[in-house]
Amino acid sequence: MVSLPENSTELKAILGQLDKALLDKALEWARKAYKTILAQTDKALAEHRAAGMQIEHLRDVWYQTCLGPVKIQRRQYREGKSYRYLLDEMMGMNKRSHVTNGVQVLALDLASMMPYRRSADVLRKTSAIDITHQTIWRLVAKVADPYLKKTEQELKWFHATGEIPASDGKQVARLMVEADGVMLSLQREKERKTEVKLGIAYEGWESVGKDRYKTVNKTIFAAITGGETFWSGMSLKLQRRYDLSSVGETIVGGDGANWVKEGARYINGQFQLDRYHLNKELTAALGRDKKTKGKVWQACLCGDVETGLRIMAAVMKQAKGEQAQRIAKAYHYLRNNSYGIEDYRMKLGEEGKGLRRTGAMEGNVDKLVVRRMKNQGMSWSIKGIRRLLCVRLLVLEGKLTSWLSDKNPATPQLNLPKKKLHRIVTRLSAQEPDAWLQAGLPVLYGPNASRPWVNVLRTITETPNL
């Protein structure tokens, strides 16, 4: 209850909190309406339950909703030796978690971007949702585990049978694929670190500003696994989207790691050493010698790797100590990746002029993994990494909401007329809010009616003429 203001200072203080007070009142009314609708729905479910289903008890439970926690009383049924809550089933709840899909989507979306404690804190400060970071951690597990299990079973079936899954059958002339790995710190594991392998595939580029581009129709895959298994999973995901047999050319970009080059062979693609890592190696080796670096760089772009190697060898003979070691390292890097150094666009001639180099992977590694899971003193279990990666990709690909609906068991046939359920929701949600919205302000007509601050209140509360 807010007391009436005595002066303009108090009025200013009240108005400063007015939005919060009105929101709290609106949420209070919404929770009552929500509770009433579910009570009527539970009653309708009881009236139309299947024969042989006995009502045992009325039991209370707290639903975690976008409106805040709501205490719901629903009927428990016994069917043979098993017990059920039909209302929970209708709401998509399981026995140990009574969190609505709306709350799950918000919590998981935040958890994919920031630590669990921070996610819970943001929800608490910006909404009526009040759940702990442990609850969010459990939600991540409950959403990710079935998805990971499903993906693993599909991959095993693919390996065992070679059967190509159902596909959208999209046909493209060229597919760009890039891959890279990032090391994450572990806790409570035998190893101190593990590598997350990340791959993206896209059809081309789209301009979003001056000298700025974004990839078109990006597909993402991430896993903690060996190279061959990673590429099996990546190709399986691509098979669901594309008719890979119709792809004219596949370019596979990477930093020269063996598992990336093996992936190019696995998906019958052409390996391209990305220019970020090539420039990084040459800069580390040659430092401020921009003239020599420029000669090697141009030779590499044209595919004349032997000339680049001869230049490096000549410089290496004159170098000493650590500089000689750095040049030798870059020399072997060029030789080991010689067949992927030539710019793929050179072979295409005129057709290659509208294309761009590979190199989108570095930004994607940062956005998809590093920002959320690396540094800041973070360390993980392997299971925790897999779960969070799974949820993060579901969020980024816009598949989280559909997966939340798919993963819950199908609601059994309850013989509940749809029209009746529709009437319950429509009638109760259309009711007028509680009397507090209709309440008057006695101060407008009392002894203080002529005071300036009362006139301000009168102006605020008057309904404008439309």
N, C-alpha and C positions, 0 to 999 in steps of 0.2 A: 504494500500500500504506500503510495507516494503522497506525502502531506502537501497541503496547499501552500504555495509560495507566499512569503510575507513581504518580499520586496523584489526588485529587479535582479539583484544579485542571485537570490535563490532561484528565480525564474530561469536565469541564464544557466545555472548549474543543472536544473531539471531538463531544460531543452538540450543540453549537451549529452544527456543520457537517454533522450527520448527514443532514439532509434533502437537502442538496446532494450528498453522497457517494452516498446511495442512488439519487437521481435519475440521477446520472452512470452508475452501474452498470446501472440499469434501461435507460437509453438505449443503453448499450453492447450489452447483450443484444438489445434491439429492433433495432438496426442490423444485427447478425449475422443475426437471423431474417429481416429484410427482404431482405438480400443473398441469403440462401439461397433464399427463396421466388422471387425474381426469376431466380436462376440456374436453378432447376428449371423455371420458366415458359419461359425462353428455350430450354431443352433440349426442352420439349414443342412449342414453336413450330417448332423445327428438324425434329422428327420428323413434324410434320403440315403442313409447308410445301407450297406449290403446286408442281406439276411444272414443271421448267425453271428453278427458282430455286436458284442455286448458292451454297454457303457460301464466302466469300472469306477472311475473317479473323475472329479474336476481338479485339475492341478494347475498351479501358477507357474509361470516362467517369464523371464525378462527377455523381450526382443530388443536387440540393438538396432535401432532404425535411424534414418537421417533426421528424424524429429527428436531424437534423444532416446534414452531407455524407456520402454513402455512395458508395464506389467500386464501380461495377458493370462486370462484364465481359459483353459481349453479342456476338452473332454479326452480322457484316456479310454481306449477301446481294447477289448480282448477278442482276438480271433484265433480260436484254437489255443495253442500254447504261446502265442506271440502277442505282444502289446504294441499298439499304434496310436499315434496322434494324427488324425486326419488333417487338422488345421496346419500342423507343422509340414505335412507332406504337400499340402496345397501351396504353402509359402516357400517351398524349396529348402526347408530347414532339415538338418540332420540331428541325430539324438544329442550330440554334444556341442553343437554350435548353433546358436539362434541369432544369426547376424543376417540382415536382409541383403539382397544383391546390391542395392544401392550403396549401402555402407561398404560392402566388400570392394566394389569398383573404386570408390573414393580412396579407401585405405590402401589398396594394392597399387593404385596409380601413384600415390605419394611414396609408398615404400619402394617403388621402382626407381625413384629419383633421389631419395634421401634416407638416412638411417632410420631404423624402426622407432627409436625413441623420439626422434625429431618428427616423424610422421604422426605419431600419436599426439604429440604436443601441438602440432599445427591443426589437426582435426579438432582438438579440444578448444583451441583459441578462436577458431574461425567458424565453428559450427556447433550444433547441439550434440554431436557424436562424441561419446566419452568411452573410448576403449584403450586398453593398455598396449604397450609395445609388444608384450608377450602374445596378446591376442592377434596382433598384426602378423607377428612371426608365424603363428599357427595357421593363419589364413593363407600365407604364402605357401606353406607346406601342403595344405589341403587342396589348393588350386593346382600347384605344380606337380605333385606326385602322380596323380592320375594322368596328366598330360605327358609326363616323361615316360610313364609306363606304356601308354598307348603308342608313343613314338618309337620306343624300343621294340615293341612287338611288331610294329609295321616294318621296321628295319630288318629284324630277324626273318620275317616272312619274305621280304624282298631278296635277302641273301639266299634263303633256302630255295625259293621257287624261281627267282628272276622275273617274276610277274610284275609288269609295269602297272602302277596304280591308276585309278581313274584320273583324268587330266582335263583341265580347261582347254587344252589343245591350242593355246595361243601360238601363232607362228611369227617369228622375227628373223630378220636377215642376219643380225649380229647380236651376240650376247657378251657383255663385259662382266668378267668375274674377277674379284680380288680377294685375297686372303692374307691374314697376318695373325700373329699370336701375341699375347700379353701375359706376363707373369704376375701372379697374385700370391700374397703371403698366406700361409696356412697356420692353423692352430689345432692342437689335438690330433695331428696326423703324423705319419712316419716321415714324410718329407716336409721341408720347410716352405717350399714353393711349388706351384703347379702352373701349367700353361693353359690358358683359355684360347682355343683356336676359334677364330671368327672369320666368316666369309660373307661377302655381299655379291649380288648379281644385279645388273641393271641393263636397260636397253639403250641408254644414251644419256644426253644431257639437255637441260633446259635452262635458258638464261633467266636469272632472277635479279639482275642489276648489272652495272658496269663491271666487267671482268669477274662476275660472280655467276656460278652455275650450280644447279642441283641435279642429282641423278634422277632418272625417270624410271618409275615402276621398280623400286628397289625391293629385293628379296634378301632376308637376313637369316643366317644360320650360325649358331654358336654351340660349342661342345668342349668338354674335357675328355679327350680320347686320342687314340692314335690317328696318324694321317689317313690311312686307308678307310677306317671307320668314319672319320670326319667327312671325307669326300663321298662316301656312300650316302650318308645322311643329307649332305648338301645336294647331291644329284637327285635323291628321292624327293626332296622338297621342290626342286626345279621341275621335276617330272610332273608334279601335280599342277603346275601352272602352264608349262610350255610343251609344245610338240618338239622335243629336242632333236628328233630326226630331221626336222625341217630347218634347223638353225644353220645358216650358211657358214658362219665363222664364230668361234669362241676365243676370246682373248683372256688369258689368265694372268693377272698382275700380282706381283709379290716382291718380297725383299730378297729372294734367292734361297730361302730355307728349303731344305730337301723335300719336306712334306708338301710345300706349295708347288714345286716343280713336278713332283709325282702326281699331284692333283691335275695338272695340265694334261698329263698323259691319261689319267683316269677318265676325264670327261672329254678326251679327244680335242684339246684346245691348244692354242699357241701361247707359250710362256713369254711374258714381257716383264723384264726387270723394271720396277717402277723408278721414276727419276728422283724421287725423294731420297731413297736409300743410295742410289748411284751418286748423287751430289754429296750426300753425307760422307761417303767413303772417300771421295776425291778431295773434299775439303779437309777431312781429318789427315789425309796423307800429304797434301801439297800446301795446305795452309794459305799463306799470302802470295804464293806464286801463281797469280791469276792467269798469267800468260800460258804457262804449261798446262794448268788445269783446263783452260779454254781449248787448247789443242786436243787434249785427251777427250774432252766432252764432245767436241764436234766429230771426232773420229768415231766415237761410240754411237752418236745419233745416226750416222750414216751407215753403221754396221761394219765399219772398218776397224774391228777390234784389234787386229794384229798391229796396226799402226799405233793405236793407243797403248798397247802393251810395250812396243818398242820405245816409245817416249818415256813410259814409266820406268822401264829397265835402265835407260840411260840416266835418268835422274837418280835412280836408286844407287847406282855405282858411285855417284858423287856425294851421296848423303852418308851421315854417320849416326851412330847411337840410336836413340829412340825414333828419330825421324826416318832412318833407314828401315826400322821395323814397321813403322806405320805405312810407308810406301810399299813395302813387301806385302803387307796385309791387303792393301788395296789392289795390288797387282794380282794376287791370287783370287781376290774377289771378282775381278774382271774376267780372269781366265775361267773360273768355275761357272760363271753365268754368261759366257760369251754368246751362246746361241739365243739368249733372250734380251741382249742389249740393244740391238737395232730397233729403232722406233718402228712399230708395226705399221704406222701410216705411210712410211716410205715405200713399202711394197704396193700400196694401193694407188699411188699416183694422185690423179685428180680427185678420185673418190675419197681419199684420206684427208683432204683439206678441211672438210667440215667437222672432223672428229677431234677429240681431245685425248691427251695422254691419260694413262692410268694414274692413280694417286689419290682416289677418294677414300682409300682404306684408312689412312692415318687419322683423318677427321672422324671416321666412324668408330675406330677403336677408342678414341677419346670420349666420344659421346655415348657409346653403348656400354663400355666397360669401365674405363679409367675413372671418369667423374664420379661414378657411384660406388665402385668397388676397390679402388686402389688409393694408396696414400692415406692421409688422415689417421694413421695408426691402425688401419683396419687389417684384420686377419680373419680367415674363414675356414670352415670345414668344406671338403669337396662337395658334400651333399648340399650345404648351404649355398655354394656358388651355383650349382646346377639349378636349384630351385629359383633363386633370384633371377638368374639369366632367363629362365623359362618365363617367369612372370613379366620381366622387362620386355621380352620380345612380344609377348601377347599384348601388352599395352601399346607398344610402338606400332604393331601391325594392325591395331584396332580389332583384335579378336577376343579380348578379355570378356566382354559382355556375353558374346555368343557361347564361349566356352563355359562360363558359369552356368548358363542354362543347360548346356549339353551334359555337363558332368554330374548333375543331380539326377537321381533315378527318376524314371518316368512316373508321374502320378497315376496310381491305379484308377480304374473306372469307378467313379463314385455315384453315378446316376443322379448327379446334381443338375437340375435344369439351369442352363446358362442364363435364361431370361430372369430367373429368380435371383441369381447371384448379381446380375447386372442391376436389378432394381434395388437391391440392398445397398450397393456401393453408390449408385446415383442418388437415391433418396437421402441417405445419411450425409454424404459429402456435400449435398446442396443445401443442408440446413443452415440457418443463420447462426453465426457465432454466438458465444455466450453473452450475457447481459452487459458485460463490461464494455463491449463495443458500442452499446446503446446508451450507456450511462451519461447523465448530464453533469455539468459543473456548477454547483450551487453558488460559487463565488461570483459567477457572471451576473447574478441577480441580487446578491446580498449587499451589505452596507459598503463594501469596497468596490462596487460596480463601476464607479467613475474614475478609479485610479488608472494611471497610464499602463501599468503592467497588466491589469485586468483587460484593458482594451486590446493589448497584444494577444492575450489568450483568446479573446472573443474573435479576433481576426483569423487566428489559426483554426479555430473550431468551426467557423461558419462554412456552410456548403456554398461554393461559388455557383452563380447562375450560369447555366450552360446554354 
